[in-house]
Amino acid sequence: MTDVVTLADGAGGKASRRLVEDLFLDELRNPLLEPLSDAALVSANGTRLAFTTDSYVVRPLVFPGGDIGELAVNGTVNDLAVSGSTPLALAAGFVIEEGFPLDELRAIVHSAGRAAAAAGVSVVAGDTKVVECGAADGLYITTAGIGLVDVRVELSPARVRPGDCVLVSGSIAEHGIAVMFARGDLHLELDVESDTAPVHVEAAALCALGDDLRWMRDPTRGGLATTLNELAWGAGASVLLQETAIPVREDVRAACELLGIDPLYVANEGKLVAVVAPQAVGATLAALGPHAALIGEVRADDVPLVLAQTPYGGTRIVDMLVGDPLPRIC
Amino acid sequence: MTDVVTLADGAGGKASRRLVEDLFLDELRNPLLEPLSDAALVSANGTRLAFTTDSYVVRPLVFPGGDIGELAVNGTVNDLAVSGSTPLALAAGFVIEEGFPLDELRAIVHSAGRAAAAAGVSVVAGDTKVVECGAADGLYITTAGIGLVDVRVELSPARVRPGDCVLVSGSIAEHGIAVMFARGDLHLELDVESDTAPVHVEAAALCALGDDLRWMRDPTRGGLATTLNELAWGAGASVLLQETAIPVREDVRAACELLGIDPLYVANEGKLVAVVAPQAVGATLAALGPHAALIGEVRADDVPLVLAQTPYGGTRIVDMLVGDPLPRIC
């Protein structure tokens, strides 16, 4: 680790994990934080709660398909949902740069409120701080959320077994690509929108599978590749992907090629990846809707890896994200 | 309201309230947010929870008596405590400027962990985002917290009645003054430390008063004056302060005079202000410890105001904070 924080430390990949494990977990170590999952499980008078937080620094603040307000709400709703909980309440902290236009702020807050309503939840607590011009880049939002844990499921990488199946709820890489192109640095246009959306309905439907549902996540920063690497480590088993089965829109795939980025590493903000028992694949596909796909399976391995079978019959190792090809994507 | 966000909008005073009510509350309106208290009350399976968030942008990050890590934890612990709840779990979101020294980050996270342990709670969830050099001022932290509400109390300005007594747990204005002098812009030295500390023990002791405890707050941004104005509005009654009874250290008072600031408007980060029934004053003073003081009383009034009886026998109106004499104090 270098002696200063780098952009890669915030990318959700290998450096991020190092910063989180070597520094934050080391200093704050406790049993509830240790799983480093999307939400911590907390018991309140015997009621099991999920509790999560995420900071949003996306640039630009408004992008095709959404804005930072909607993104911040959906992101926290999704962290609660994939932890097997029903979102109960949200909180939002705003750090605003002096001089930020009030009408833009109102549009973003409106969008956050609409996203919360769509997920059946409210922003019940908030805070606003203003910093001098130049001390922030417009606006940062940190959302936190509480969810009520579904007692029918026990979700953990430790419950994932060889033979289990990996499914994704729809096509990947759209959020990251939409935001990259929205920055205008590429001098290219692309008709792709962010997929920012709540996945609480799909997640709740999967909870009905009970024991057959092993684990869920929303593959945000670092993309599907990073999420599945974290799964492999936690499960002590490998994930074998069928590359051709992973849904990617043709224009998104072309944009990724142009940028030299593998779509597996690009952030999604409205997708869900689930591991289920083989007998639950049909029910999972039905619950996730028409865009869902079975993309791989878990297999026993001495060294847990994520592997992809390529269209050409070969197999490649899909490592975690290294560095940060797409900074400030969320 | 001007058409851009100003520093005064973040000061916790009149402009802040305008931004919060006219924009945030207007867009996000729901019954749990509407009281705009330090924490929202949420019900989970019949268990009453307090839920709160605060963003911290204090400058400098390290100041006499504390740092942003400790401040962010104590602030959220205190918002839970004065809402009549026992802190259960904390979450923390970090927005870090690229190039921030890792050893300084470690010291701040360590300090946050130590503050959490001192309050009997853990940071169970977190997030880290890194922004480019120049897109933040070192580090911002947003903490959120869940507390278990004490069933013995029902705290609300609406429960405050004429004749009730106002008490403070110790001397005021130390945090704001310590941070201002720590910036070095004044080219003056002062031996005052921030009072950043958890007040959960004192708050829990007051909860034993049951119905006699009407309302509690921690007078942070905007100081005691702003907190008591919010109380007066909420209660529809006036607060009459005895100015000479309000504990202020002599050197802090002198520093305030030098800066032309009334100590009533300066932020505290480890003090508690409580309104109790007259018969509970003795028990309250005993629970709050040797530095506590009875500083005023509530009285019926057609126009709710905060008034202070001056040492010279006159009475002055103590309005809410207007503008922002001390930006980025927390």
Interface residues (C-beta under 8 A of the other chain):
Chain A: M1 T2 D3 V4 V5 T6 L7 A8 D9 G10 A11 S16 L19 V20 L23 F24 E27 L28 N30 L32 L33 A39 A40 V42 A44 N45 G46 T47 L49 F51 T52 T53 D54 S55 Y56 V57 L88 A89 A91 A92 G93 F94 V95 I96 E97 E98 G99 F100 P101 L102 D103 L105 R106 V109 H110 A112 G113 A116 S122 V123 V124 A125 G126 D127 T128 K129 V130 V131 E132 G134 A135 A136 D137 Y140 T142 A144 I146 L148 P327 R328
Chain B: M1 T2 D3 V4 V5 T6 L7 A8 D9 G10 A11 S16 L19 V20 L23 F24 E27 L28 N30 L32 L33 A39 A40 V42 A44 N45 G46 T47 L49 F51 T52 T53 D54 S55 Y56 V57 L88 A89 A91 A92 G93 F94 V95 I96 E97 E98 G99 F100 P101 L102 D103 L105 R106 V109 H110 A112 G113 A116 S122 V123 V124 A125 G126 D127 T128 K129 V130 V131 E132 G134 A135 A136 D137 Y140 T142 A144 I146 L148 P327 R328
